[in-house]
């Protein structure tokens, strides 16, 4: 039995083609065609039933997971409005955090850079 015959025999709910689709990007890069949960943007497989974080700790984890650099954060924007010195300190703190994260990722891969106090490698000799 061919795939077309199997799909032709499968019954579909009434109005299935007319309903709002999920649209989440699938692993193949195409949009999901499953129907979205009623009143939501996504289907049951892409978080349509999720109620989101409820506790303050859970909300903080979501914020931390989605933060990339913080230059658009409320804290940084407020510091820019109030004065440049505070904003410079916050930016320096963010750069230090990015550097620590970068170093941690390198260490996890097993390739680390020499520390700032270490001597650079000697230049190649050109004896000839």
Backbone as CSV, one residue per row, in Angstrom:
resi,resn,N_x,N_y,N_z,CA_x,CA_y,CA_z,C_x,C_y,C_z
1,UNK,0.848,-1.169,0.000,0.000,0.000,0.000,0.899,1.240,0.000
2,UNK,0.682,2.187,-0.875,1.526,3.369,-0.993,1.179,4.393,0.092
3,UNK,2.091,5.351,0.277,1.868,6.415,1.262,0.628,7.234,0.926
4,UNK,0.418,7.478,-0.351,-0.744,8.275,-0.761,-2.044,7.581,-0.383
5,UNK,-2.085,6.252,-0.509,-3.290,5.511,-0.165,-3.536,5.548,1.342
6,UNK,-2.461,5.468,2.130,-2.604,5.514,3.583,-3.132,6.873,4.019
7,UNK,-2.567,7.942,3.454,-2.997,9.280,3.829,-4.404,9.578,3.338
8,UNK,-4.779,9.010,2.240,-6.122,9.241,1.720,-7.169,8.587,2.615
9,UNK,-6.811,7.487,3.285,-7.768,6.787,4.129,-7.901,7.408,5.514
10,UNK,-6.916,8.186,5.937,-6.949,8.752,7.279,-7.994,9.870,7.347
11,UNK,-8.937,9.761,8.266,-9.951,10.818,8.359,-9.375,12.068,9.024
12,UNK,-9.765,13.212,8.557,-9.339,14.487,9.131,-10.547,15.156,9.792
13,UNK,-10.342,15.860,10.875,-11.456,16.564,11.499,-12.031,17.628,10.566
14,UNK,-13.280,17.918,10.755,-13.943,18.924,9.933,-13.277,20.284,10.161
15,UNK,-12.940,21.000,9.106,-12.349,22.323,9.209,-10.867,22.310,9.549
16,UNK,-10.216,21.168,9.424,-8.809,21.064,9.785,-7.940,22.008,8.957
17,UNK,-8.221,22.135,7.678,-7.420,22.984,6.802,-7.678,24.470,7.051
18,UNK,-8.835,24.799,7.659,-9.186,26.198,7.863,-8.662,26.759,9.184
19,UNK,-8.214,25.881,10.097,-7.805,26.349,11.423,-6.440,27.035,11.361
20,UNK,-6.134,27.783,12.419,-4.852,28.475,12.534,-3.747,27.460,12.778
21,UNK,-2.638,27.585,12.049,-1.529,26.639,12.167,-0.503,27.138,13.181
22,UNK,0.274,26.204,13.705,1.287,26.499,14.723,2.355,27.438,14.166
23,UNK,3.007,27.046,13.098,4.002,27.896,12.459,5.383,27.870,13.087
24,UNK,5.599,27.098,14.170,6.923,27.013,14.783,7.895,26.388,13.780
25,UNK,9.151,26.793,13.847,10.147,26.244,12.933,10.509,24.829,13.373
26,UNK,10.362,23.878,12.477,10.682,22.488,12.778,12.164,22.241,12.539
27,UNK,12.632,21.036,12.866,14.049,20.718,12.671,14.434,20.752,11.205
28,UNK,13.481,20.549,10.317,13.777,20.612,8.887,13.787,22.052,8.376
29,UNK,13.409,23.002,9.246,13.422,24.410,8.864,12.106,24.906,8.312
30,UNK,11.147,24.014,8.146,9.840,24.393,7.619,8.890,24.686,8.769
31,UNK,7.831,25.455,8.531,6.889,25.741,9.609,6.030,24.522,9.948
32,UNK,5.713,24.392,11.225,4.853,23.306,11.684,3.437,23.546,11.169
33,UNK,2.803,22.515,10.675,1.461,22.635,10.117,0.382,22.101,11.052
34,UNK,0.762,21.723,12.274,-0.232,21.239,13.226,-1.127,22.391,13.658
35,UNK,-2.369,22.081,13.999,-3.264,23.156,14.432,-2.839,23.723,15.785
36,UNK,-2.898,25.039,15.917,-2.552,25.689,17.175,-3.653,25.419,18.201
37,UNK,-3.258,25.389,19.478,-4.233,25.246,20.558,-5.160,26.455,20.500
38,UNK,-6.425,26.250,20.754,-7.402,27.331,20.678,-7.030,28.443,21.659
39,UNK,-6.917,29.655,21.140,-6.551,30.800,21.950,-5.058,30.977,22.141
40,UNK,-4.250,30.125,21.523,-2.792,30.194,21.653,-2.167,30.348,20.276
41,UNK,-0.837,30.529,20.263,-0.102,30.693,19.011,0.526,29.389,18.522
42,UNK,0.747,28.416,19.436,1.479,27.204,19.103,0.651,25.947,19.351
43,UNK,1.108,24.842,18.750,0.435,23.550,18.907,0.863,22.887,20.213
44,UNK,0.299,21.733,20.509,0.586,21.019,21.754,2.041,20.556,21.815
45,UNK,2.666,20.346,20.655,4.044,19.856,20.630,5.073,20.975,20.723
46,UNK,4.658,22.215,20.508,5.591,23.339,20.526,5.268,24.348,21.623
47,UNK,4.650,23.900,22.701,4.461,24.753,23.869,3.128,25.446,23.971
48,UNK,2.143,25.033,23.211,0.833,25.678,23.276,0.134,25.484,24.607
49,UNK,0.444,24.399,25.309,-0.190,24.133,26.595,0.608,24.701,27.762
50,UNK,1.765,25.251,27.490,2.611,25.771,28.562,1.962,26.994,29.199
51,UNK,2.026,27.060,30.513,1.507,28.221,31.230,2.624,29.183,31.581
52,UNK,3.854,28.807,31.308,4.992,29.660,31.605,5.450,29.482,33.041
53,UNK,6.517,30.169,33.383,7.053,30.089,34.746,6.090,30.769,35.707
54,UNK,5.864,30.136,36.859,4.929,30.671,37.851,5.627,31.274,39.060
55,UNK,6.741,30.702,39.465,7.412,31.169,40.676,8.434,32.248,40.324
56,UNK,8.783,33.102,41.268,9.821,34.116,41.000,11.153,33.482,40.584
57,UNK,11.511,32.348,41.209,12.759,31.675,40.842,12.695,31.177,39.399
58,UNK,11.550,30.642,39.009,11.379,30.171,37.640,11.458,31.300,36.638
59,UNK,10.875,32.438,36.980,10.928,33.600,36.092,12.357,34.105,35.939
60,UNK,13.129,34.080,37.034,14.530,34.496,36.964,15.338,33.552,36.073
61,UNK,15.042,32.248,36.124,15.740,31.292,35.257,15.441,31.573,33.790
62,UNK,14.196,31.928,33.480,13.825,32.244,32.099,14.567,33.492,31.641
63,UNK,14.622,34.505,32.492,15.324,35.740,32.144,16.806,35.456,31.911
64,UNK,17.418,34.674,32.809,18.844,34.360,32.673,19.116,33.544,31.414
65,UNK,18.214,32.640,31.064,18.414,31.798,29.885,18.306,32.609,28.598
66,UNK,17.490,33.659,28.601,17.274,34.441,27.389,18.177,35.660,27.273
67,UNK,18.952,35.974,28.314,19.827,37.139,28.287,21.073,36.827,27.468
68,UNK,21.387,37.677,26.513,22.587,37.472,25.714,23.706,38.386,26.168
69,UNK,23.470,39.679,26.176,24.525,40.595,26.588,24.029,41.678,27.528
70,UNK,22.752,41.967,27.584,22.202,42.912,28.535,22.248,44.367,28.116
71,UNK,22.722,44.670,26.926,22.817,46.068,26.518,21.462,46.690,26.197
72,UNK,20.446,45.881,26.104,19.091,46.387,25.899,18.232,46.196,27.151
73,UNK,18.850,45.815,28.252,18.107,45.556,29.475,17.625,46.867,30.095
74,UNK,16.594,46.778,30.928,16.056,47.963,31.599,17.120,48.613,32.464
75,UNK,17.904,47.782,33.138,18.943,48.302,34.034,19.972,49.130,33.268
76,UNK,20.418,48.636,32.139,21.433,49.340,31.357,20.862,50.609,30.734
77,UNK,19.646,50.554,30.206,19.024,51.729,29.594,18.801,52.828,30.628
78,UNK,18.384,52.429,31.836,18.198,53.403,32.910,19.538,54.043,33.281
79,UNK,20.600,53.239,33.347,21.919,53.767,33.671,22.395,54.739,32.598
80,UNK,22.086,54.478,31.345,22.460,55.401,30.274,21.753,56.741,30.433
81,UNK,20.479,56.690,30.819,19.725,57.928,31.001,20.252,58.734,32.187
82,UNK,20.647,58.046,33.258,21.071,58.730,34.473,22.487,59.285,34.364
83,UNK,23.363,58.589,33.748,24.732,59.083,33.620,25.631,58.038,33.013
84,UNK,26.610,58.490,32.282,27.482,57.587,31.552,28.422,56.775,32.414
85,UNK,28.809,57.293,33.600,29.774,56.585,34.437,29.195,55.267,34.925
86,UNK,27.936,55.296,35.364,27.283,54.073,35.839,27.118,53.095,34.682
87,UNK,26.763,53.611,33.523,26.593,52.751,32.351,27.923,52.101,31.966
88,UNK,29.014,52.842,32.077,30.326,52.275,31.758,30.672,51.135,32.708
89,UNK,30.337,51.312,33.994,30.618,50.263,34.978,29.789,49.016,34.687
90,UNK,28.533,49.217,34.326,27.665,48.076,34.019,28.158,47.376,32.760
91,UNK,28.576,48.152,31.764,29.071,47.538,30.530,30.353,46.753,30.789
92,UNK,31.221,47.279,31.627,32.446,46.554,31.970,32.109,45.244,32.670
93,UNK,31.104,45.288,33.538,30.655,44.069,34.230,30.104,43.054,33.225
94,UNK,29.330,43.525,32.246,28.762,42.626,31.242,29.859,42.010,30.375
95,UNK,30.873,42.810,30.028,31.980,42.294,29.214,32.743,41.227,29.991
96,UNK,32.951,41.467,31.290,33.637,40.475,32.119,32.845,39.176,32.195
97,UNK,31.513,39.285,32.305,30.670,38.088,32.339,30.738,37.343,31.013
98,UNK,30.716,38.079,29.895,30.822,37.439,28.579,32.161,36.709,28.453
99,UNK,33.243,37.335,28.938,34.563,36.732,28.864,34.610,35.448,29.691
100,UNK,34.037,35.477,30.908,34.011,34.288,31.762,33.234,33.159,31.082
101,UNK,32.114,33.506,30.470,31.319,32.497,29.770,32.103,31.915,28.603
102,UNK,32.787,32.775,27.855,33.588,32.324,26.719,34.706,31.389,27.181
103,UNK,35.369,31.759,28.273,36.442,30.923,28.807,35.907,29.586,29.313
104,UNK,34.720,29.606,29.926,34.122,28.363,30.417,33.790,27.432,29.249
105,UNK,33.305,28.000,28.154,33.000,27.187,26.974,34.278,26.596,26.378
106,UNK,35.346,27.393,26.356,36.615,26.891,25.843,37.152,25.766,26.721
107,UNK,37.041,25.954,28.045,37.526,24.941,28.973,36.726,23.655,28.823
108,UNK,35.446,23.775,28.557,34.611,22.590,28.374,35.021,21.830,27.114
109,UNK,35.461,22.547,26.102,35.912,21.899,24.869,37.310,21.318,25.015
110,UNK,38.061,21.797,26.026,39.406,21.288,26.236,40.483,22.154,25.640
111,UNK,40.117,23.297,25.061,41.110,24.215,24.518,41.048,25.488,25.328
112,UNK,42.123,25.781,26.024,42.148,27.011,26.805,43.270,27.890,26.293
113,UNK,43.107,29.177,26.503,44.126,30.125,26.081,45.096,30.333,27.227
114,UNK,46.349,30.680,26.946,47.295,30.936,28.032,46.832,32.142,28.836
115,UNK,47.145,32.139,30.117,46.732,33.247,30.970,47.517,34.499,30.608
116,UNK,47.054,35.638,31.151,47.659,36.915,30.801,49.106,37.001,31.292
117,UNK,49.474,36.286,32.382,50.817,36.354,32.920,51.801,35.409,32.244
118,UNK,51.323,34.513,31.430,52.200,33.530,30.792,52.978,34.178,29.646
119,UNK,54.163,33.670,29.433,54.996,34.199,28.353,54.466,33.702,27.012
120,UNK,54.534,34.531,25.971,54.071,34.092,24.652,55.008,33.026,24.098
121,UNK,54.550,32.211,23.178,55.422,31.177,22.601,56.560,31.826,21.810
122,UNK,57.732,31.160,21.774,58.863,31.759,21.054,58.590,31.767,19.551
123,UNK,59.182,32.768,18.869,58.978,32.824,17.417,59.725,31.677,16.735
124,UNK,59.250,31.255,15.587,59.929,30.158,14.871,61.347,30.590,14.476
125,UNK,62.276,29.681,14.645,63.671,30.024,14.316,63.874,29.897,12.808
126,UNK,64.705,30.798,12.294,65.002,30.786,10.848,66.494,30.543,10.648
127,UNK,66.993,29.482,11.265,68.408,29.152,11.119,68.635,28.589,9.722
128,UNK,69.612,29.065,9.095,69.748,28.569,7.757,71.016,28.757,7.174
